[in-house]
Amino acid sequence: MKSVKVFGPGCRRCDSAVKMVRDTATALGIDVDVVKVVDPKSIAQAGVMATPGIAVDGKLVHSGGLPDPEKLQSWLRG
């Protein structure tokens, strides 16, 4: 199972990123545990400079805006 954290204050883009991760994982048949991180201190400690940020298995892979769908697939498969 992949562990995915989506970092953001709860804005519409951050919610869309969570949905995008879940939908992509479902389409790929990958089990994911998606956690939404909204605490500003935790977001900063993760190194996220712009939200939404996405970490897969503890590694920050994206920061700022919605990710490219193909890159998201690659991160989840990785």
PDB file of N, CA, C and O in Angstrom:
ATOM      1  N   MET A   1       0.845  -1.176   0.000  1.00  0.00           N
ATOM      2  CA  MET A   1       0.000   0.000   0.000  1.00  0.00           C
ATOM      3  C   MET A   1       0.893   1.242   0.000  1.00  0.00           C
ATOM      4  O   MET A   1       1.856   1.333   0.761  1.00  0.00           O
ATOM      5  N   LYS A   2       0.556   2.178  -0.855  1.00  0.00           N
ATOM      6  CA  LYS A   2       1.276   3.446  -0.932  1.00  0.00           C
ATOM      7  C   LYS A   2       0.722   4.409   0.113  1.00  0.00           C
ATOM      8  O   LYS A   2      -0.482   4.449   0.367  1.00  0.00           O
ATOM      9  N   SER A   3       1.612   5.173   0.704  1.00  0.00           N
ATOM     10  CA  SER A   3       1.224   6.213   1.641  1.00  0.00           C
ATOM     11  C   SER A   3       1.366   7.552   0.934  1.00  0.00           C
ATOM     12  O   SER A   3       2.450   7.908   0.473  1.00  0.00           O
ATOM     13  N   VAL A   4       0.265   8.292   0.852  1.00  0.00           N
ATOM     14  CA  VAL A   4       0.275   9.582   0.169  1.00  0.00           C
ATOM     15  C   VAL A   4      -0.222  10.651   1.123  1.00  0.00           C
ATOM     16  O   VAL A   4      -1.258  10.494   1.769  1.00  0.00           O
ATOM     17  N   LYS A   5       0.533  11.747   1.204  1.00  0.00           N
ATOM     18  CA  LYS A   5       0.094  12.898   1.989  1.00  0.00           C
ATOM     19  C   LYS A   5      -0.118  14.056   1.033  1.00  0.00           C
ATOM     20  O   LYS A   5       0.723  14.345   0.183  1.00  0.00           O
ATOM     21  N   VAL A   6      -1.263  14.715   1.190  1.00  0.00           N
ATOM     22  CA  VAL A   6      -1.550  15.918   0.420  1.00  0.00           C
ATOM     23  C   VAL A   6      -1.523  17.073   1.408  1.00  0.00           C
ATOM     24  O   VAL A   6      -2.305  17.110   2.358  1.00  0.00           O
ATOM     25  N   PHE A   7      -0.617  18.014   1.176  1.00  0.00           N
ATOM     26  CA  PHE A   7      -0.417  19.142   2.070  1.00  0.00           C
ATOM     27  C   PHE A   7      -1.135  20.371   1.541  1.00  0.00           C
ATOM     28  O   PHE A   7      -0.957  20.749   0.383  1.00  0.00           O
ATOM     29  N   GLY A   8      -1.946  20.997   2.384  1.00  0.00           N
ATOM     30  CA  GLY A   8      -2.611  22.230   2.004  1.00  0.00           C
ATOM     31  C   GLY A   8      -3.611  22.660   3.055  1.00  0.00           C
ATOM     32  O   GLY A   8      -4.021  21.861   3.897  1.00  0.00           O
ATOM     33  N   PRO A   9      -4.006  23.930   3.004  1.00  0.00           N
ATOM     34  CA  PRO A   9      -4.880  24.475   4.037  1.00  0.00           C
ATOM     35  C   PRO A   9      -6.346  24.088   3.911  1.00  0.00           C
ATOM     36  O   PRO A   9      -7.161  24.500   4.736  1.00  0.00           O
ATOM     37  N   GLY A  10      -6.691  23.318   2.915  1.00  0.00           N
ATOM     38  CA  GLY A  10      -8.093  22.929   2.747  1.00  0.00           C
ATOM     39  C   GLY A  10      -8.802  23.700   1.657  1.00  0.00           C
ATOM     40  O   GLY A  10     -10.032  23.744   1.624  1.00  0.00           O
ATOM     41  N   CYS A  11      -8.046  24.302   0.774  1.00  0.00           N
ATOM     42  CA  CYS A  11      -8.636  25.057  -0.333  1.00  0.00           C
ATOM     43  C   CYS A  11      -9.193  24.099  -1.393  1.00  0.00           C
ATOM     44  O   CYS A  11      -9.001  22.885  -1.319  1.00  0.00           O
ATOM     45  N   ARG A  12      -9.871  24.666  -2.358  1.00  0.00           N
ATOM     46  CA  ARG A  12     -10.493  23.866  -3.418  1.00  0.00           C
ATOM     47  C   ARG A  12      -9.446  23.065  -4.205  1.00  0.00           C
ATOM     48  O   ARG A  12      -9.673  21.903  -4.543  1.00  0.00           O
ATOM     49  N   ARG A  13      -8.302  23.693  -4.493  1.00  0.00           N
ATOM     50  CA  ARG A  13      -7.246  22.973  -5.222  1.00  0.00           C
ATOM     51  C   ARG A  13      -6.718  21.800  -4.423  1.00  0.00           C
ATOM     52  O   ARG A  13      -6.437  20.739  -4.981  1.00  0.00           O
ATOM     53  N   CYS A  14      -6.581  21.986  -3.114  1.00  0.00           N
ATOM     54  CA  CYS A  14      -6.081  20.909  -2.258  1.00  0.00           C
ATOM     55  C   CYS A  14      -7.083  19.749  -2.223  1.00  0.00           C
ATOM     56  O   CYS A  14      -6.693  18.582  -2.274  1.00  0.00           O
ATOM     57  N   ASP A  15      -8.358  20.077  -2.138  1.00  0.00           N
ATOM     58  CA  ASP A  15      -9.389  19.043  -2.178  1.00  0.00           C
ATOM     59  C   ASP A  15      -9.371  18.318  -3.522  1.00  0.00           C
ATOM     60  O   ASP A  15      -9.556  17.103  -3.583  1.00  0.00           O
ATOM     61  N   SER A  16      -9.147  19.073  -4.595  1.00  0.00           N
ATOM     62  CA  SER A  16      -9.070  18.462  -5.926  1.00  0.00           C
ATOM     63  C   SER A  16      -7.869  17.533  -6.029  1.00  0.00           C
ATOM     64  O   SER A  16      -7.944  16.490  -6.679  1.00  0.00           O
ATOM     65  N   ALA A  17      -6.761  17.906  -5.392  1.00  0.00           N
ATOM     66  CA  ALA A  17      -5.570  17.059  -5.417  1.00  0.00           C
ATOM     67  C   ALA A  17      -5.824  15.735  -4.707  1.00  0.00           C
ATOM     68  O   ALA A  17      -5.388  14.685  -5.178  1.00  0.00           O
ATOM     69  N   VAL A  18      -6.528  15.779  -3.576  1.00  0.00           N
ATOM     70  CA  VAL A  18      -6.874  14.549  -2.850  1.00  0.00           C
ATOM     71  C   VAL A  18      -7.731  13.652  -3.741  1.00  0.00           C
ATOM     72  O   VAL A  18      -7.481  12.451  -3.842  1.00  0.00           O
ATOM     73  N   LYS A  19      -8.738  14.233  -4.383  1.00  0.00           N
ATOM     74  CA  LYS A  19      -9.621  13.459  -5.266  1.00  0.00           C
ATOM     75  C   LYS A  19      -8.834  12.888  -6.446  1.00  0.00           C
ATOM     76  O   LYS A  19      -9.041  11.744  -6.851  1.00  0.00           O
ATOM     77  N   MET A  20      -7.937  13.695  -6.983  1.00  0.00           N
ATOM     78  CA  MET A  20      -7.124  13.263  -8.117  1.00  0.00           C
ATOM     79  C   MET A  20      -6.250  12.065  -7.745  1.00  0.00           C
ATOM     80  O   MET A  20      -6.128  11.117  -8.521  1.00  0.00           O
ATOM     81  N   VAL A  21      -5.644  12.110  -6.562  1.00  0.00           N
ATOM     82  CA  VAL A  21      -4.806  10.999  -6.105  1.00  0.00           C
ATOM     83  C   VAL A  21      -5.657   9.738  -5.947  1.00  0.00           C
ATOM     84  O   VAL A  21      -5.281   8.665  -6.419  1.00  0.00           O
ATOM     85  N   ARG A  22      -6.788   9.874  -5.289  1.00  0.00           N
ATOM     86  CA  ARG A  22      -7.655   8.702  -5.074  1.00  0.00           C
ATOM     87  C   ARG A  22      -8.170   8.132  -6.393  1.00  0.00           C
ATOM     88  O   ARG A  22      -8.148   6.918  -6.595  1.00  0.00           O
ATOM     89  N   ASP A  23      -8.631   8.995  -7.284  1.00  0.00           N
ATOM     90  CA  ASP A  23      -9.162   8.537  -8.573  1.00  0.00           C
ATOM     91  C   ASP A  23      -8.085   7.864  -9.413  1.00  0.00           C
ATOM     92  O   ASP A  23      -8.340   6.837 -10.041  1.00  0.00           O
ATOM     93  N   THR A  24      -6.885   8.435  -9.429  1.00  0.00           N
ATOM     94  CA  THR A  24      -5.792   7.869 -10.203  1.00  0.00           C
ATOM     95  C   THR A  24      -5.379   6.511  -9.641  1.00  0.00           C
ATOM     96  O   THR A  24      -5.151   5.567 -10.398  1.00  0.00           O
ATOM     97  N   ALA A  25      -5.283   6.415  -8.336  1.00  0.00           N
ATOM     98  CA  ALA A  25      -4.914   5.139  -7.707  1.00  0.00           C
ATOM     99  C   ALA A  25      -5.950   4.068  -8.008  1.00  0.00           C
ATOM    100  O   ALA A  25      -5.602   2.924  -8.299  1.00  0.00           O
ATOM    101  N   THR A  26      -7.221   4.441  -7.939  1.00  0.00           N
ATOM    102  CA  THR A  26      -8.294   3.486  -8.240  1.00  0.00           C
ATOM    103  C   THR A  26      -8.191   3.013  -9.689  1.00  0.00           C
ATOM    104  O   THR A  26      -8.315   1.820  -9.966  1.00  0.00           O
ATOM    105  N   ALA A  27      -7.966   3.944 -10.609  1.00  0.00           N
ATOM    106  CA  ALA A  27      -7.852   3.597 -12.027  1.00  0.00           C
ATOM    107  C   ALA A  27      -6.668   2.671 -12.291  1.00  0.00           C
ATOM    108  O   ALA A  27      -6.724   1.819 -13.178  1.00  0.00           O
ATOM    109  N   LEU A  28      -5.591   2.843 -11.514  1.00  0.00           N
ATOM    110  CA  LEU A  28      -4.394   2.011 -11.681  1.00  0.00           C
ATOM    111  C   LEU A  28      -4.461   0.713 -10.874  1.00  0.00           C
ATOM    112  O   LEU A  28      -3.611  -0.163 -11.029  1.00  0.00           O
ATOM    113  N   GLY A  29      -5.474   0.595 -10.012  1.00  0.00           N
ATOM    114  CA  GLY A  29      -5.587  -0.595  -9.171  1.00  0.00           C
ATOM    115  C   GLY A  29      -4.566  -0.624  -8.056  1.00  0.00           C
ATOM    116  O   GLY A  29      -4.139  -1.697  -7.630  1.00  0.00           O
ATOM    117  N   ILE A  30      -4.167   0.550  -7.578  1.00  0.00           N
ATOM    118  CA  ILE A  30      -3.161   0.659  -6.524  1.00  0.00           C
ATOM    119  C   ILE A  30      -3.852   1.055  -5.226  1.00  0.00           C
ATOM    120  O   ILE A  30      -4.650   1.992  -5.193  1.00  0.00           O
ATOM    121  N   ASP A  31      -3.535   0.328  -4.155  1.00  0.00           N
ATOM    122  CA  ASP A  31      -4.069   0.679  -2.833  1.00  0.00           C
ATOM    123  C   ASP A  31      -3.273   1.845  -2.275  1.00  0.00           C
ATOM    124  O   ASP A  31      -2.043   1.806  -2.227  1.00  0.00           O
ATOM    125  N   VAL A  32      -3.990   2.888  -1.851  1.00  0.00           N
ATOM    126  CA  VAL A  32      -3.328   4.052  -1.263  1.00  0.00           C
ATOM    127  C   VAL A  32      -3.999   4.442   0.039  1.00  0.00           C
ATOM    128  O   VAL A  32      -5.207   4.284   0.221  1.00  0.00           O
ATOM    129  N   ASP A  33      -3.178   4.954   0.934  1.00  0.00           N
ATOM    130  CA  ASP A  33      -3.671   5.558   2.163  1.00  0.00           C
ATOM    131  C   ASP A  33      -3.403   7.046   2.000  1.00  0.00           C
ATOM    132  O   ASP A  33      -2.255   7.483   2.080  1.00  0.00           O
ATOM    133  N   VAL A  34      -4.463   7.834   1.771  1.00  0.00           N
ATOM    134  CA  VAL A  34      -4.311   9.261   1.523  1.00  0.00           C
ATOM    135  C   VAL A  34      -4.626  10.022   2.810  1.00  0.00           C
ATOM    136  O   VAL A  34      -5.696   9.868   3.398  1.00  0.00           O
ATOM    137  N   VAL A  35      -3.667  10.844   3.231  1.00  0.00           N
ATOM    138  CA  VAL A  35      -3.830  11.675   4.416  1.00  0.00           C
ATOM    139  C   VAL A  35      -3.736  13.124   3.985  1.00  0.00           C
ATOM    140  O   VAL A  35      -2.805  13.515   3.281  1.00  0.00           O
ATOM    141  N   LYS A  36      -4.700  13.914   4.410  1.00  0.00           N
ATOM    142  CA  LYS A  36      -4.704  15.347   4.114  1.00  0.00           C
ATOM    143  C   LYS A  36      -4.089  16.068   5.307  1.00  0.00           C
ATOM    144  O   LYS A  36      -4.581  15.952   6.429  1.00  0.00           O
ATOM    145  N   VAL A  37      -3.012  16.811   5.062  1.00  0.00           N
ATOM    146  CA  VAL A  37      -2.296  17.528   6.118  1.00  0.00           C
ATOM    147  C   VAL A  37      -2.619  19.016   5.983  1.00  0.00           C
ATOM    148  O   VAL A  37      -2.282  19.642   4.979  1.00  0.00           O
ATOM    149  N   VAL A  38      -3.276  19.576   7.004  1.00  0.00           N
ATOM    150  CA  VAL A  38      -3.693  20.980   6.945  1.00  0.00           C
ATOM    151  C   VAL A  38      -2.955  21.868   7.943  1.00  0.00           C
ATOM    152  O   VAL A  38      -3.084  23.091   7.886  1.00  0.00           O
ATOM    153  N   ASP A  39      -2.195  21.288   8.842  1.00  0.00           N
ATOM    154  CA  ASP A  39      -1.465  22.046   9.854  1.00  0.00           C
ATOM    155  C   ASP A  39      -0.318  22.823   9.205  1.00  0.00           C
ATOM    156  O   ASP A  39       0.568  22.214   8.606  1.00  0.00           O
ATOM    157  N   PRO A  40      -0.316  24.170   9.312  1.00  0.00           N
ATOM    158  CA  PRO A  40       0.730  24.983   8.670  1.00  0.00           C
ATOM    159  C   PRO A  40       2.156  24.596   9.069  1.00  0.00           C
ATOM    160  O   PRO A  40       3.060  24.609   8.233  1.00  0.00           O
ATOM    161  N   LYS A  41       2.357  24.253  10.334  1.00  0.00           N
ATOM    162  CA  LYS A  41       3.701  23.865  10.786  1.00  0.00           C
ATOM    163  C   LYS A  41       4.147  22.570  10.111  1.00  0.00           C
ATOM    164  O   LYS A  41       5.294  22.461   9.676  1.00  0.00           O
ATOM    165  N   SER A  42       3.253  21.592  10.021  1.00  0.00           N
ATOM    166  CA  SER A  42       3.574  20.315   9.362  1.00  0.00           C
ATOM    167  C   SER A  42       3.833  20.513   7.879  1.00  0.00           C
ATOM    168  O   SER A  42       4.708  19.865   7.304  1.00  0.00           O
ATOM    169  N   ILE A  43       3.074  21.408   7.260  1.00  0.00           N
ATOM    170  CA  ILE A  43       3.270  21.708   5.835  1.00  0.00           C
ATOM    171  C   ILE A  43       4.662  22.297   5.621  1.00  0.00           C
ATOM    172  O   ILE A  43       5.380  21.893   4.706  1.00  0.00           O
ATOM    173  N   ALA A  44       5.035  23.244   6.462  1.00  0.00           N
ATOM    174  CA  ALA A  44       6.356  23.877   6.352  1.00  0.00           C
ATOM    175  C   ALA A  44       7.475  22.880   6.623  1.00  0.00           C
ATOM    176  O   ALA A  44       8.486  22.879   5.921  1.00  0.00           O
ATOM    177  N   GLN A  45       7.305  22.032   7.632  1.00  0.00           N
ATOM    178  CA  GLN A  45       8.332  21.039   7.961  1.00  0.00           C
ATOM    179  C   GLN A  45       8.546  20.038   6.836  1.00  0.00           C
ATOM    180  O   GLN A  45       9.636  19.482   6.696  1.00  0.00           O
ATOM    181  N   ALA A  46       7.516  19.807   6.039  1.00  0.00           N
ATOM    182  CA  ALA A  46       7.629  18.878   4.911  1.00  0.00           C
ATOM    183  C   ALA A  46       8.359  19.511   3.730  1.00  0.00           C
ATOM    184  O   ALA A  46       8.703  18.824   2.768  1.00  0.00           O
ATOM    185  N   GLY A  47       8.597  20.829   3.804  1.00  0.00           N
ATOM    186  CA  GLY A  47       9.301  21.510   2.722  1.00  0.00           C
ATOM    187  C   GLY A  47       8.393  22.014   1.623  1.00  0.00           C
ATOM    188  O   GLY A  47       8.864  22.378   0.545  1.00  0.00           O
ATOM    189  N   VAL A  48       7.110  22.040   1.877  1.00  0.00           N
ATOM    190  CA  VAL A  48       6.149  22.499   0.877  1.00  0.00           C
ATOM    191  C   VAL A  48       6.171  24.023   0.843  1.00  0.00           C
ATOM    192  O   VAL A  48       5.851  24.676   1.837  1.00  0.00           O
ATOM    193  N   MET A  49       6.547  24.585  -0.297  1.00  0.00           N
ATOM    194  CA  MET A  49       6.627  26.036  -0.447  1.00  0.00           C
ATOM    195  C   MET A  49       5.356  26.617  -1.051  1.00  0.00           C
ATOM    196  O   MET A  49       5.059  27.796  -0.859  1.00  0.00           O
ATOM    197  N   ALA A  50       4.606  25.796  -1.780  1.00  0.00           N
ATOM    198  CA  ALA A  50       3.341  26.218  -2.373  1.00  0.00           C
ATOM    199  C   ALA A  50       2.407  25.015  -2.340  1.00  0.00           C
ATOM    200  O   ALA A  50       2.830  23.879  -2.554  1.00  0.00           O
ATOM    201  N   THR A  51       1.144  25.276  -2.073  1.00  0.00           N
ATOM    202  CA  THR A  51       0.187  24.173  -1.954  1.00  0.00           C
ATOM    203  C   THR A  51      -0.649  24.051  -3.223  1.00  0.00           C
ATOM    204  O   THR A  51      -0.803  25.030  -3.953  1.00  0.00           O
ATOM    205  N   PRO A  52      -1.183  22.886  -3.491  1.00  0.00           N
ATOM    206  CA  PRO A  52      -1.009  21.678  -2.704  1.00  0.00           C
ATOM    207  C   PRO A  52       0.343  21.026  -2.942  1.00  0.00           C
ATOM    208  O   PRO A  52       0.935  21.130  -4.017  1.00  0.00           O
ATOM    209  N   GLY A  53       0.806  20.355  -1.906  1.00  0.00           N
ATOM    210  CA  GLY A  53       2.014  19.555  -2.000  1.00  0.00           C
ATOM    211  C   GLY A  53       1.632  18.092  -1.877  1.00  0.00           C
ATOM    212  O   GLY A  53       0.651  17.756  -1.214  1.00  0.00           O
ATOM    213  N   ILE A  54       2.396  17.227  -2.508  1.00  0.00           N
ATOM    214  CA  ILE A  54       2.108  15.792  -2.464  1.00  0.00           C
ATOM    215  C   ILE A  54       3.384  15.033  -2.128  1.00  0.00           C
ATOM    216  O   ILE A  54       4.428  15.237  -2.747  1.00  0.00           O
ATOM    217  N   ALA A  55       3.281  14.161  -1.143  1.00  0.00           N
ATOM    218  CA  ALA A  55       4.382  13.271  -0.784  1.00  0.00           C
ATOM    219  C   ALA A  55       3.912  11.831  -0.963  1.00  0.00           C
ATOM    220  O   ALA A  55       2.812  11.467  -0.547  1.00  0.00           O
ATOM    221  N   VAL A  56       4.753  11.027  -1.581  1.00  0.00           N
ATOM    222  CA  VAL A  56       4.443   9.608  -1.779  1.00  0.00           C
ATOM    223  C   VAL A  56       5.500   8.808  -1.036  1.00  0.00           C
ATOM    224  O   VAL A  56       6.697   8.945  -1.287  1.00  0.00           O
ATOM    225  N   ASP A  57       5.040   7.975  -0.124  1.00  0.00           N
ATOM    226  CA  ASP A  57       5.928   7.143   0.701  1.00  0.00           C
ATOM    227  C   ASP A  57       7.030   7.985   1.358  1.00  0.00           C
ATOM    228  O   ASP A  57       8.197   7.594   1.386  1.00  0.00           O
ATOM    229  N   GLY A  58       6.632   9.147   1.884  1.00  0.00           N
ATOM    230  CA  GLY A  58       7.540   9.990   2.641  1.00  0.00           C
ATOM    231  C   GLY A  58       8.406  10.928   1.823  1.00  0.00           C
ATOM    232  O   GLY A  58       9.171  11.702   2.399  1.00  0.00           O
ATOM    233  N   LYS A  59       8.313  10.887   0.497  1.00  0.00           N
ATOM    234  CA  LYS A  59       9.139  11.738  -0.361  1.00  0.00           C
ATOM    235  C   LYS A  59       8.255  12.798  -1.022  1.00  0.00           C
ATOM    236  O   LYS A  59       7.281  12.469  -1.699  1.00  0.00           O
ATOM    237  N   LEU A  60       8.603  14.070  -0.819  1.00  0.00           N
ATOM    238  CA  LEU A  60       7.865  15.160  -1.451  1.00  0.00           C
ATOM    239  C   LEU A  60       8.136  15.117  -2.952  1.00  0.00           C
ATOM    240  O   LEU A  60       9.280  15.243  -3.388  1.00  0.00           O
ATOM    241  N   VAL A  61       7.068  14.937  -3.740  1.00  0.00           N
ATOM    242  CA  VAL A  61       7.223  14.812  -5.186  1.00  0.00           C
ATOM    243  C   VAL A  61       6.614  15.981  -5.947  1.00  0.00           C
ATOM    244  O   VAL A  61       6.874  16.147  -7.138  1.00  0.00           O
ATOM    245  N   HIS A  62       5.797  16.799  -5.263  1.00  0.00           N
ATOM    246  CA  HIS A  62       5.124  17.893  -5.966  1.00  0.00           C
ATOM    247  C   HIS A  62       4.782  19.013  -4.996  1.00  0.00           C
ATOM    248  O   HIS A  62       4.457  18.775  -3.833  1.00  0.00           O
ATOM    249  N   SER A  63       4.863  20.244  -5.502  1.00  0.00           N
ATOM    250  CA  SER A  63       4.495  21.401  -4.701  1.00  0.00           C
ATOM    251  C   SER A  63       3.967  22.497  -5.622  1.00  0.00           C
ATOM    252  O   SER A  63       4.642  22.894  -6.572  1.00  0.00           O
ATOM    253  N   GLY A  64       2.761  22.983  -5.340  1.00  0.00           N
ATOM    254  CA  GLY A  64       2.189  24.103  -6.082  1.00  0.00           C
ATOM    255  C   GLY A  64       1.336  23.685  -7.259  1.00  0.00           C
ATOM    256  O   GLY A  64       1.851  23.185  -8.259  1.00  0.00           O
ATOM    257  N   GLY A  65       0.035  23.886  -7.146  1.00  0.00           N
ATOM    258  CA  GLY A  65      -0.886  23.565  -8.227  1.00  0.00           C
ATOM    259  C   GLY A  65      -1.177  22.082  -8.318  1.00  0.00           C
ATOM    260  O   GLY A  65      -0.619  21.271  -7.578  1.00  0.00           O
ATOM    261  N   LEU A  66      -2.058  21.749  -9.235  1.00  0.00           N
ATOM    262  CA  LEU A  66      -2.403  20.340  -9.436  1.00  0.00           C
ATOM    263  C   LEU A  66      -1.319  19.672 -10.273  1.00  0.00           C
ATOM    264  O   LEU A  66      -0.799  20.273 -11.212  1.00  0.00           O
ATOM    265  N   PRO A  67      -0.980  18.441  -9.937  1.00  0.00           N
ATOM    266  CA  PRO A  67       0.084  17.757 -10.674  1.00  0.00           C
ATOM    267  C   PRO A  67      -0.381  17.303 -12.056  1.00  0.00           C
ATOM    268  O   PRO A  67      -1.573  17.144 -12.317  1.00  0.00           O
ATOM    269  N   ASP A  68       0.587  17.104 -12.912  1.00  0.00           N
ATOM    270  CA  ASP A  68       0.331  16.527 -14.226  1.00  0.00           C
ATOM    271  C   ASP A  68      -0.156  15.088 -14.023  1.00  0.00           C
ATOM    272  O   ASP A  68       0.475  14.329 -13.287  1.00  0.00           O
ATOM    273  N   PRO A  69      -1.264  14.702 -14.660  1.00  0.00           N
ATOM    274  CA  PRO A  69      -1.805  13.345 -14.451  1.00  0.00           C
ATOM    275  C   PRO A  69      -0.801  12.223 -14.751  1.00  0.00           C
ATOM    276  O   PRO A  69      -0.772  11.214 -14.047  1.00  0.00           O
ATOM    277  N   GLU A  70       0.009  12.396 -15.778  1.00  0.00           N
ATOM    278  CA  GLU A  70       0.984  11.356 -16.118  1.00  0.00           C
ATOM    279  C   GLU A  70       2.062  11.231 -15.044  1.00  0.00           C
ATOM    280  O   GLU A  70       2.495  10.126 -14.717  1.00  0.00           O
ATOM    281  N   LYS A  71       2.490  12.366 -14.499  1.00  0.00           N
ATOM    282  CA  LYS A  71       3.481  12.325 -13.426  1.00  0.00           C
ATOM    283  C   LYS A  71       2.892  11.679 -12.177  1.00  0.00           C
ATOM    284  O   LYS A  71       3.571  10.912 -11.495  1.00  0.00           O
ATOM    285  N   LEU A  72       1.645  11.983 -11.877  1.00  0.00           N
ATOM    286  CA  LEU A  72       0.987  11.389 -10.722  1.00  0.00           C
ATOM    287  C   LEU A  72       0.934   9.876 -10.870  1.00  0.00           C
ATOM    288  O   LEU A  72       1.198   9.147  -9.913  1.00  0.00           O
ATOM    289  N   GLN A  73       0.599   9.408 -12.050  1.00  0.00           N
ATOM    290  CA  GLN A  73       0.587   7.954 -12.296  1.00  0.00           C
ATOM    291  C   GLN A  73       1.968   7.360 -12.046  1.00  0.00           C
ATOM    292  O   GLN A  73       2.089   6.299 -11.434  1.00  0.00           O
ATOM    293  N   SER A  74       2.993   8.033 -12.514  1.00  0.00           N
ATOM    294  CA  SER A  74       4.359   7.549 -12.342  1.00  0.00           C
ATOM    295  C   SER A  74       4.734   7.487 -10.863  1.00  0.00           C
ATOM    296  O   SER A  74       5.340   6.510 -10.422  1.00  0.00           O
ATOM    297  N   TRP A  75       4.383   8.515 -10.093  1.00  0.00           N
ATOM    298  CA  TRP A  75       4.707   8.526  -8.664  1.00  0.00           C
ATOM    299  C   TRP A  75       4.004   7.402  -7.939  1.00  0.00           C
ATOM    300  O   TRP A  75       4.586   6.765  -7.061  1.00  0.00           O
ATOM    301  N   LEU A  76       2.754   7.151  -8.300  1.00  0.00           N
ATOM    302  CA  LEU A  76       1.999   6.096  -7.621  1.00  0.00           C
ATOM    303  C   LEU A  76       2.505   4.706  -8.002  1.00  0.00           C
ATOM    304  O   LEU A  76       2.491   3.791  -7.179  1.00  0.00           O
ATOM    305  N   ARG A  77       2.945   4.550  -9.230  1.00  0.00           N
ATOM    306  CA  ARG A  77       3.475   3.260  -9.653  1.00  0.00           C
ATOM    307  C   ARG A  77       4.853   3.001  -9.055  1.00  0.00           C
ATOM    308  O   ARG A  77       5.213   1.861  -8.758  1.00  0.00           O
ATOM    309  N   GLY A  78       5.633   4.101  -8.881  1.00  0.00           N
ATOM    310  CA  GLY A  78       7.016   4.035  -8.436  1.00  0.00           C
ATOM    311  C   GLY A  78       7.202   3.282  -7.192  1.00  0.00           C
ATOM    312  O   GLY A  78       8.327   3.153  -6.710  1.00  0.00           O
TER     313      GLY A  78
END
